Amino acid sequence: MEKMKSKNESIYQIKIKLLNFKPWIWRRVLVPGGSTLRTLHQIIQSAMPWDGGHLHQFNIGRDNYGPTMAEIGGDWGEEVLDEKKFTLDKLALSPKCKFRYEYDFGDDWVHELTIEKIITQDSDQFYPVCIAGENAAPPDDCGGVWGYQELLEILADPKNPEHKNRQRWLGEKFDPTQFNIDKANQSLRRMFPKKSVKKTKLRRMSPNLST
């Protein structure tokens, strides 16, 4: 895990939106400009959350960024730049810039990332931090957008012959309208431990707000 820098950095406010599914599933995070794309990958995984057991890559302009061939134990089949060598600042991403993050090339979860604004660092704030979001992320390995839609239909129908099997597969009660921001930030604090900071008031979103 990379060490996060903390002094005199710009902070990027980034909206992460999962594409091709409604109601929208999204998160808003604050990320230091010195963070590499590898770190941003870890932040997305914690904020959504995803389990992290699949390949991923970023698509920025005409370039792709991801793990190296040595890390994945194979060949991407196309040029993929080492995500550990590029920070948000180095990429010179400006407000309103949009790029994509793809996770799990089987289920094909495509996220649109938008740089909403770049702000001044608050010395009393923990970074990275999730400040808003809506709706639960789909379970890993559920079959992509169509598989997730089918899963929700089965869970909503106790008479469906697959209802109990899918509940057992999930292993816990699943509410697609809920996003636990406190849990997301606890995960981020474990991923990027820092000294204690002042408690920050976070914005909680009501379900199904399509922003």
C-alpha positions in Angstrom: 0.0 0.0 0.0 1.3 3.4 -0.9 1.9 6.1 1.7 -0.5 9.0 1.4 1.1 12.5 1.3 -0.7 15.0 3.4 1.0 18.5 3.4 0.1 21.3 1.0 -1.8 19.2 -1.5 -4.7 20.0 -3.7 -7.8 17.9 -3.0 -9.8 16.5 -5.9 -13.6 16.1 -5.5 -14.5 13.2 -7.6 -17.9 11.7 -8.4 -17.9 8.0 -9.1 -21.0 6.8 -11.0 -21.7 3.2 -12.1 -23.0 3.3 -15.6 -25.7 1.4 -17.4 -28.0 0.9 -14.3 -30.8 2.9 -12.8 -31.4 4.2 -10.2 -27.9 5.6 -10.3 -25.3 4.1 -7.9 -22.8 6.8 -7.1 -20.2 8.1 -4.6 -18.5 11.4 -4.0 -15.0 11.3 -2.6 -12.2 13.7 -1.7 -8.8 12.5 -2.8 -5.3 14.2 -2.4 -3.7 15.2 -5.7 -0.6 13.2 -4.9 -2.6 9.9 -5.0 -1.7 7.5 -7.8 -4.2 5.8 -9.9 -3.4 2.6 -7.9 -4.5 4.5 -4.8 -7.6 5.8 -6.5 -8.5 2.2 -7.4 -8.2 1.2 -3.8 -10.4 4.2 -2.8 -13.1 3.2 -5.3 -13.1 -0.4 -4.1 -13.6 0.8 -0.5 -16.2 3.4 -1.2 -18.5 1.4 -3.5 -17.6 -1.2 -2.0 -16.3 -4.0 -4.3 -14.4 -7.1 -3.2 -11.3 -6.3 -5.3 -10.9 -9.9 -6.6 -10.9 -9.0 -10.3 -8.8 -7.0 -12.8 -9.4 -3.3 -13.4 -8.2 -0.5 -15.6 -8.6 3.2 -16.0 -9.4 4.8 -19.4 -8.2 8.4 -19.6 -8.2 10.0 -23.0 -6.6 7.6 -25.4 -4.5 5.8 -22.7 -5.2 2.8 -20.5 -3.7 2.5 -17.0 -3.7 -0.5 -14.7 -1.6 -3.2 -13.0 1.6 -4.3 -14.8 1.8 -7.6 -16.7 4.0 -8.9 -13.9 1.3 -8.2 -11.4 -1.5 -9.8 -13.4 0.7 -12.8 -14.5 -0.2 -12.3 -18.2 -0.5 -10.0 -21.1 -3.2 -7.3 -21.4 -3.1 -7.7 -25.2 -2.8 -3.9 -25.5 -0.6 -1.2 -24.1 -1.5 -0.5 -20.4 0.5 2.1 -18.5 1.6 1.4 -14.9 -1.1 3.0 -12.7 1.5 3.3 -9.8 3.5 5.9 -11.8 0.7 8.4 -12.4 -0.8 10.7 -9.8 -3.9 12.9 -10.2 -1.7 15.9 -10.3 0.7 14.4 -12.8 -2.2 13.6 -15.1 -3.2 17.3 -14.9 -6.9 16.5 -14.6 -9.0 19.6 -14.5 -12.5 20.3 -13.2 -15.3 18.8 -15.4 -12.8 16.2 -16.8 -14.4 12.7 -17.1 -12.7 9.4 -17.4 -13.6 5.7 -16.8 -12.7 3.0 -14.4 -13.6 -0.6 -15.4 -13.8 -3.4 -12.9 -14.2 -7.1 -13.5 -14.0 -7.7 -17.2 -16.5 -10.5 -17.0 -19.3 -8.7 -15.2 -18.0 -5.5 -16.9 -18.7 -2.8 -14.3 -18.0 0.5 -15.9 -17.7 3.6 -13.8 -17.7 7.2 -14.9 -15.4 9.4 -12.8 -15.9 13.2 -12.9 -13.5 15.7 -11.5 -16.1 18.1 -10.0 -13.7 20.6 -8.5 -10.2 21.0 -6.9 -10.2 22.4 -3.4 -7.7 23.5 -0.8 -6.7 20.9 1.8 -8.2 21.2 5.3 -5.6 20.2 7.9 -8.4 18.9 10.2 -9.9 16.6 7.5 -9.2 12.9 7.0 -8.2 12.0 3.4 -9.3 10.2 1.4 -12.9 10.5 2.5 -16.3 9.7 1.1 -18.7 12.6 1.6 -21.9 11.4 -0.2 -23.4 8.5 -2.1 -26.5 6.7 -3.0 -27.7 3.1 -3.4 -25.8 -0.1 -2.7 -23.2 -1.5 -5.0 -24.1 -4.8 -6.7 -22.6 -7.9 -5.2 -19.4 -9.1 -6.9 -19.9 -12.0 -9.4 -23.6 -11.4 -9.8 -23.4 -11.4 -13.6 -23.1 -7.8 -14.5 -26.0 -5.3 -15.1 -28.4 -7.9 -16.4 -27.5 -10.4 -13.7 -27.9 -7.8 -11.0 -31.4 -6.8 -12.3 -32.4 -10.5 -12.3 -31.1 -10.9 -8.7 -33.1 -7.9 -7.5 -36.3 -9.3 -9.2 -35.7 -12.7 -7.5 -35.1 -11.1 -4.1 -38.3 -9.1 -4.4 -40.3 -12.2 -5.0 -40.4 -14.7 -2.1 -42.4 -17.1 -4.3 -39.6 -17.3 -6.8 -38.0 -20.8 -6.7 -34.5 -19.2 -6.6 -35.4 -16.8 -3.8 -33.9 -18.7 -0.9 -30.8 -19.8 -2.9 -30.0 -16.2 -3.7 -30.5 -15.1 -0.1 -28.1 -17.8 1.0 -25.6 -16.9 -1.7 -25.6 -13.3 -0.5 -25.1 -14.4 3.1 -26.8 -11.3 4.6 -29.8 -9.1 4.1 -29.3 -7.0 1.0 -31.1 -3.6 0.5 -30.2 -2.1 -2.9 -31.4 1.3 -1.8 -29.0 1.7 1.1 -25.5 3.0 1.2 -23.6 3.0 4.5 -21.3 6.0 4.3 -19.9 5.4 7.8 -18.9 1.8 6.8 -17.3 3.2 3.6 -15.2 5.7 5.6 -14.2 3.0 8.2 -12.9 1.0 5.3 -10.9 4.0 3.9 -9.4 4.6 7.4 -8.3 1.0 7.6 -6.8 1.2 4.1 -5.1 4.6 4.7 -4.5 4.9 8.5 -3.6 8.3 9.9 -3.6 10.1 13.2 -6.9 11.0 14.8 -8.7 14.0 13.2 -11.8 16.0 14.0 -15.1 14.4 13.2 -16.5 15.7 9.9 -20.2 16.1 9.2 -21.0 14.0 6.2 -23.9 14.5 3.8 -26.4 11.7 3.8 -28.4 11.2 0.7 -32.0 10.0 0.5 -32.7 6.9 -1.6 -33.0 7.1 -5.4 -31.8 10.7 -5.9 -30.6 10.7 -9.5 -27.8 13.3 -9.3 
